[in-house]
């Protein structure tokens, strides 16, 4: 079974995003809500999950499960978007309107992943 090119595009995005959790952890540590314990561990777990899901999306036998994993991950990290919107320090200079637009974008990413389930 051949997978569509846009699934490979999604896989590439998550793989690179996952690597970035390890290349630039400070960026992610700033946006993890303060009420979550052990932000360094959470950053590593989410980065590793993105890398694994990115790879699994490219394997026909696993791509369906990986798409569900992407959906679960996107839901799990949604509190970060709320935290950034309401916490000025976590905003990193981004305007509130841009942060507000990220929330429906998250729904679009969930829908994109759902197309491969």
PyMOL commands that set and color helices and strands:
alter all, ss='L'
color gray80, all
select helices_A, chain A and resi 5-23+25-31+39-57+60-76+78-86+88-91+96-114
alter helices_A, ss='H'
color red, helices_A
deselect
rebuild
show_as cartoon
